[in-house]
Amino acid sequence: MTSTKPTFPGPDHDHDRCTADGLLHAEQVCKARAQKFTPIRRQVLQALLSSHRPLGAYEVIDELAKSMPRPAPITVYRALDFLMENGLVHRIESRNAYLACAHDHDAAAMVAFLICDGCGSVGEIPAAPVAQGLNAAARASGFAPKLSVVEITGTCAHCQKAA
């Protein structure tokens, strides 16, 4: 990741700018990969960018239904699959939810998700050394690792400060 953005944006950050940056990043990624950033893919990403909390697929549908006819679940799931394949969205396994990602890293880059129990926000940090160690330990035991997801729950600095 080459981002200089804070792990957890402050409560007073310019969220409109944050959302615009996320959409611009998606447009650039899709253009560079010759992928179509269709209106529904854009709308699904925009729904995820509406906060820094992960949203379940049906929460995305509810968000979209505020401004358009309620989309079919399969339509949203297909858009989410596309966004994940292109590194624009992460799946938060423990929450069965999705999080927009505007970081410049490939989909295979190992990251750890920091999930705040207070506000529900999720931060993303690089975790390659952790992944390498876990994968090496798995291989040493004869296991062939396929996917590693590191999710750490706790309290973000903003919630700690507010408490």
C-alpha positions in Angstrom: 0.0 0.0 0.0 1.3 3.4 -0.9 -1.4 5.4 0.8 -0.7 8.2 3.3 -4.3 8.3 4.5 -4.8 7.6 8.2 -5.9 4.1 9.1 -9.0 5.5 10.7 -10.2 8.9 9.3 -11.1 11.4 12.0 -14.8 12.1 12.7 -14.4 15.5 11.1 -12.7 14.4 7.9 -14.1 15.6 4.5 -16.2 12.5 3.7 -17.4 13.9 0.4 -13.8 14.2 -0.7 -13.1 10.8 0.6 -16.0 9.3 -1.4 -15.0 11.2 -4.6 -11.4 10.0 -4.2 -12.6 6.4 -3.9 -14.7 6.7 -7.0 -11.9 8.3 -8.9 -9.5 5.5 -7.8 -12.1 2.9 -9.1 -12.4 4.7 -12.4 -8.6 4.7 -12.8 -8.3 1.0 -11.9 -11.0 0.0 -14.3 -9.6 2.1 -17.1 -6.1 0.7 -16.6 -7.5 -2.9 -16.6 -9.9 -2.3 -19.5 -12.8 -3.2 -17.2 -16.2 -1.7 -17.4 -17.2 0.4 -14.4 -20.9 0.1 -15.1 -23.5 2.3 -13.3 -24.6 -0.5 -10.9 -20.9 -1.2 -10.0 -20.4 2.5 -9.4 -23.6 2.7 -7.3 -22.6 -0.4 -5.2 -19.2 1.1 -4.6 -20.7 4.5 -3.7 -23.0 2.8 -1.2 -20.0 1.2 0.4 -18.1 4.5 0.4 -21.0 6.1 2.3 -19.3 5.2 5.5 -16.1 3.5 6.8 -18.1 0.7 8.2 -18.5 -2.6 6.4 -21.9 -3.3 4.9 -23.6 -6.6 4.3 -25.1 -7.1 0.8 -28.6 -6.4 2.0 -27.5 -3.2 3.7 -26.0 -2.2 0.3 -29.4 -3.0 -1.3 -31.2 -0.9 1.3 -28.8 2.0 0.7 -29.3 1.8 -3.1 -33.1 1.6 -2.6 -33.0 5.1 -1.2 -32.2 6.6 -4.6 -33.3 4.0 -7.2 -35.6 1.0 -7.6 -34.6 -1.8 -5.2 -32.0 -3.9 -7.1 -32.1 -7.7 -7.1 -29.7 -9.4 -4.7 -27.9 -11.2 -7.5 -27.2 -7.9 -9.2 -25.5 -6.6 -6.1 -23.6 -9.8 -5.5 -22.3 -9.7 -9.1 -21.2 -6.1 -8.6 -19.5 -7.0 -5.3 -17.7 -9.9 -7.0 -16.4 -7.6 -9.7 -15.3 -5.0 -7.2 -13.5 -7.6 -5.1 -11.8 -9.1 -8.1 -10.4 -5.6 -9.0 -9.2 -4.9 -5.4 -11.8 -2.1 -4.9 -13.7 -3.9 -2.1 -12.6 -6.3 0.6 -14.8 -8.9 2.3 -14.7 -8.7 6.1 -15.2 -12.4 6.8 -16.1 -12.1 10.5 -18.9 -9.6 9.7 -20.0 -11.2 6.4 -19.8 -7.7 5.0 -17.9 -5.6 2.4 -15.7 -2.6 2.7 -14.6 -0.2 0.0 -10.9 0.1 -0.6 -9.2 3.0 -2.2 -5.6 1.8 -1.5 -3.2 1.1 -4.3 -2.4 -2.5 -3.8 -3.1 -5.6 -5.8 -5.9 -8.0 -4.7 -3.3 -10.5 -3.5 -1.6 -8.1 -1.1 -1.9 -9.2 2.5 -3.6 -6.7 4.7 -5.0 -6.9 8.3 -8.3 -5.3 9.1 -8.6 -3.4 12.4 -12.3 -3.5 13.4 -13.4 -1.0 16.0 -15.9 -2.4 18.5 -17.0 1.2 19.3 -17.9 2.9 16.0 -17.8 -0.1 13.7 -15.2 1.5 11.4 -12.6 -0.7 9.8 -9.0 0.3 9.2 -6.6 -1.5 6.9 -2.9 -2.0 7.5 -0.2 -3.9 5.6 0.4 -7.4 7.0 2.8 -9.1 4.6 5.3 -10.1 7.3 2.5 -11.7 9.4 1.1 -13.5 6.3 4.5 -14.8 5.3 5.1 -16.2 8.8 1.6 -17.8 9.0 2.0 -19.3 5.5 5.4 -20.7 6.3 4.1 -22.3 9.4 1.2 -23.8 7.5 3.5 -25.1 4.8 5.8 -26.6 7.4 2.9 -28.6 8.7 2.1 -30.0 5.3 -0.8 -27.6 4.7 -1.1 -25.7 1.4 -2.5 -22.2 2.4 -4.9 -20.6 -0.1 -6.3 -17.6 1.7 -5.3 -15.7 4.9 -7.5 -13.1 6.4 -6.3 -11.3 9.5 -9.0 -9.4 11.4 -8.3 -7.7 14.7 -11.1 -6.3 16.9 -10.5 -3.5 19.4 -11.0 0.2 19.8 -9.8 2.9 17.4 -8.0 5.9 18.7 -11.0 8.2 18.1 -13.3 6.0 20.3 -10.6 5.7 22.9 -10.3 9.5 23.0 -14.1 9.9 23.2 -14.4 7.4 26.1 
